[in-house]
């Protein structure tokens, strides 16, 4: 018969390997908490904060309310650092309109690489967002100099298909996007004057996700209920909930406790 000490050692190893495997694959999920950056003033130039608008203002009521409708909690801040970012599942950086402070840009980059989920936009005001997005193979290029700024062509991706299949997103001052590396174009303006990417994603931004959009006005109250503007936000929140909250077990790691359990079973039979 196998000694009890041997059994105890195997049981301890099994439990240790199980908890290590679970801890290594379960994302740090806060139940659906988003942080939106805002500036103190409603319009450029901001009094404090480096994004274009005051997203706590009444002209963004529908945008704010949609988080609650989709089961998310949303907070607002003018600045970020590693400490406050660690409390959130998603960050919305809607159109930087000045140089991003180096420490804040680096904090956001590090947070994404550690599993954070970022939505970042840039309209015709500049390309300041590239201070963050270039790290993930996404760069905002020139403005879309057309009378309409519509994303009307989409490829299949959860952001464009689930739970809503997008057909058109209307904006006002769009900026084109270039991608490289593991980033992907998933939405374009496609018309007689050309085809230009206005929606891109990097699903492997370290452990996190980056969704980049060439405009933010589609979520202001004047545009929120047009076309599929609301549905785009819903799809992003749904995608973030799945990618961050659902554990994805690594097969080799997860098989360690299973193997140890099998050894324990065989030794008990042999005893």
C-alpha atoms as one frame of an Amber mdcrd trajectory, in Angstrom:
protein
   0.000   0.000   0.000   1.257   3.514  -0.861   2.385   5.541   2.111   0.119
   8.310   3.265   2.980  10.795   2.963   3.259  10.040  -0.769  -0.440  10.613
  -1.205  -0.201  13.888   0.692   2.665  15.122  -1.470   0.788  14.328  -4.680
  -2.376  16.004  -3.402  -0.424  19.146  -2.482   1.273  19.205  -5.899  -2.100
  18.758  -7.591  -3.698  21.631  -5.714  -0.687  23.894  -6.254  -0.542  23.233
  -9.990  -4.304  23.738 -10.319  -4.299  27.127  -8.647  -1.220  28.202 -10.599
  -2.875  27.232 -13.864  -6.063  29.106 -13.011  -4.179  32.177 -11.851  -2.177
  32.308 -15.066  -5.132  32.381 -17.437  -8.001  34.234 -15.774  -8.079  37.903
 -16.747  -8.258  40.538 -14.024 -11.915  41.494 -14.460 -13.585  44.242 -12.453
 -17.149  43.402 -13.454 -17.346  45.844 -16.359 -15.795  49.149 -15.270 -14.841
  51.759 -17.851 -12.913  54.988 -17.484 -13.484  57.862 -19.910 -10.989  60.708
 -20.104 -12.434  64.215 -20.391 -11.288  67.822 -20.429 -12.536  70.500 -18.073
 -13.970  72.613 -20.899 -16.549  71.468 -23.430 -14.564  72.511 -26.479 -10.952
  72.841 -27.553  -8.680  74.109 -26.120  -9.237  72.277 -22.842  -8.687  73.976
 -19.493  -7.400  70.801 -17.873  -7.072  67.434 -19.567  -5.668  66.628 -22.988
  -8.693  65.228 -24.871 -10.929  67.413 -26.968 -14.260  67.491 -25.138 -15.903
  67.388 -21.753 -17.552  64.000 -22.057 -19.463  64.631 -18.828 -21.293  67.460
 -20.625 -24.975  67.179 -21.588 -24.212  66.751 -25.303 -22.773  63.329 -24.436
 -25.732  62.138 -22.331 -26.600  59.208 -24.598 -22.997  58.031 -24.705 -22.756
  57.971 -20.910 -26.155  56.320 -20.465 -25.294  53.513 -22.872 -22.673  52.093
 -20.516 -25.318  51.462 -17.854 -27.717  50.079 -20.468 -25.066  47.512 -21.390
 -24.337  46.586 -17.762 -21.172  48.665 -17.383 -20.122  51.186 -14.757 -18.403
  54.309 -16.094 -16.175  56.849 -14.358 -14.473  59.985 -15.670 -11.006  61.427
 -15.119  -8.858  64.181 -16.621  -5.587  62.295 -16.123  -4.451  58.718 -15.633
  -1.625  56.809 -14.012  -0.865  53.161 -13.332  -2.776  53.207 -10.050  -6.148
  54.408 -11.307  -5.922  52.421 -14.551  -5.550  49.223 -12.534  -9.143  49.638
 -11.345 -10.715  49.440 -14.825 -11.471  46.949 -17.580 -11.715  49.530 -20.382
 -10.377  52.995 -21.122 -11.886  55.456 -23.621  -9.484  58.103 -24.939 -11.661
  60.154 -27.276  -9.523  62.393 -29.498  -6.419  63.816 -27.855  -5.993  67.440
 -28.972  -2.526  68.162 -27.586   0.657  66.267 -26.818  -0.067  63.519 -24.328
   2.103  63.747 -21.201   4.829  61.114 -21.534   4.084  59.494 -18.189   0.380
  59.148 -18.991   1.004  57.761 -22.477   3.425  55.181 -21.065   1.016  54.254
 -18.263  -1.704  53.566 -20.841   0.660  51.534 -23.044   1.802  49.425 -20.081
  -1.781  48.928 -18.903  -2.871  47.687 -22.346   0.070  45.293 -22.555  -0.954
  43.910 -19.161  -4.510  43.208 -20.343  -6.261  46.589 -20.525  -8.806  47.271
 -23.268  -8.508  50.625 -24.995 -10.810  52.568 -27.306  -8.978  55.517 -28.822
 -10.204  57.987 -31.437  -8.651  60.824 -33.411 -10.582  63.213 -35.597  -9.305
  65.976 -37.865  -7.652  67.941 -35.038  -4.289  66.164 -35.211  -2.467  62.853
 -34.771  -1.674  63.036 -31.056  -3.176  59.590 -30.415  -0.235  58.062 -32.282
   1.849  58.629 -29.148  -0.068  55.624 -27.798  -1.321  53.693 -30.811   1.963
  53.514 -32.745   3.179  51.073 -30.101   0.442  48.687 -31.283   0.799  49.085
 -35.051  -1.950  51.680 -35.487  -1.289  55.203 -36.743  -3.726  57.970 -37.562
  -2.926  59.619 -40.886  -4.417  62.560 -42.784  -8.021  63.775 -42.400 -10.701
  62.372 -44.659 -11.305  65.442 -46.846 -14.750  64.476 -48.076 -18.201  66.009
 -47.543 -19.302  62.859 -45.680 -17.440  60.893 -43.036 -19.063  57.477 -42.976
 -17.785  53.983 -42.279 -19.800  51.969 -44.786 -17.702  48.862 -45.441 -16.829
  46.290 -42.793 -14.968  43.025 -42.518 -16.096  40.232 -40.205 -14.936  40.829
 -36.635 -16.824  40.758 -33.305 -16.622  44.568 -33.155 -18.483  44.758 -36.486
 -20.814  41.768 -36.178 -21.688  40.885 -32.563 -24.323  41.339 -31.311 -25.102
  43.840 -34.082 -24.121  43.524 -37.727 -22.943  47.001 -38.696 -23.772  48.496
 -42.081 -22.999  52.209 -41.586 -21.493  54.471 -38.911 -21.840  58.227 -39.453
 -19.253  60.729 -38.218 -18.316  64.352 -38.863 -14.532  64.927 -38.980 -12.906
  61.584 -39.692  -9.195  60.814 -39.865  -7.692  57.913 -41.847  -5.866  55.022
 -40.166  -2.811  53.011 -41.229  -2.039  49.612 -39.682   0.988  47.365 -39.418
   2.087  44.234 -37.600  -0.742  42.389 -35.860  -3.236  45.258 -36.204  -6.135
  44.876 -38.634  -8.344  47.160 -40.665 -11.982  46.267 -39.995 -13.962  49.283
 -41.251 -13.607  51.703 -44.179 -15.167  54.590 -45.981 -15.611  53.067 -49.452
 -16.859  55.376 -52.185 -16.223  56.830 -55.615 -13.268  58.842 -54.320 -11.450
  55.910 -52.733 -11.372  53.474 -49.846  -9.954  54.616 -46.510  -9.672  52.768
 -43.202 -11.489  54.493 -40.333 -11.783  51.554 -37.906  -8.964  49.260 -36.805
  -8.224  46.781 -34.038  -5.281  45.046 -32.445  -6.492  41.929 -30.625  -2.997
  40.989 -29.484  -1.760  44.262 -28.006   0.317  42.440 -25.423  -2.415  40.884
 -23.288  -4.883  43.635 -24.145  -6.970  45.013 -27.003  -6.898  48.327 -28.865
  -9.842  49.592 -30.926  -9.037  52.719 -32.953 -11.650  54.903 -34.674 -11.063
  57.938 -36.897 -13.766  60.052 -35.230 -15.609  60.441 -31.930 -18.617  62.558
 -32.946 -20.639  59.447 -33.825 -21.235  59.126 -30.045 -22.295  62.723 -29.392
 -26.011  63.284 -28.877 -26.357  64.836 -32.339 -25.241  61.585 -33.992 -25.687
  58.823 -31.419 -28.968  57.497 -32.811 -27.942  57.782 -36.458 -27.107  54.715
 -38.542 -25.330  52.074 -36.400 -23.447  54.504 -34.174 -24.965  53.224 -30.935
 -24.537  49.637 -32.093 -20.798  50.152 -32.619 -20.415  51.127 -28.958 -22.556
  48.160 -27.883 -20.417  45.769 -29.943 -17.197  47.111 -28.439 -18.486  46.748
 -24.884 -19.752  43.235 -25.618 -16.394  42.271 -27.129 -14.481  43.657 -24.167
 -16.708  41.752 -21.763 -15.958  38.484 -23.554 -12.239  38.979 -24.097 -11.503
  40.102 -20.548 -13.948  38.159 -18.382 -13.922  34.695 -19.969 -11.009  32.483
 -18.845  -9.080  30.832 -21.651  -7.163  27.875 -20.259  -3.779  27.029 -21.685
  -3.963  23.329 -22.541  -0.425  22.326 -21.447  -0.778  24.223 -18.161  -4.236
  22.903 -17.436  -3.102  19.293 -18.079  -0.598  19.400 -15.198  -3.192  18.879
 -12.439  -4.986  16.322 -14.615  -1.718  14.363 -15.013  -1.017  14.474 -11.284
  -4.539  13.301 -10.549  -4.032  10.362 -12.928  -0.751   9.466 -11.177  -2.511
   9.540  -7.828  -5.234   7.243  -9.150  -2.769   4.716 -10.585  -0.652   4.628
  -7.457  -3.689   4.052  -5.303  -4.710   1.141  -7.549  -1.196  -0.303  -7.413
  -1.232  -0.005  -3.624
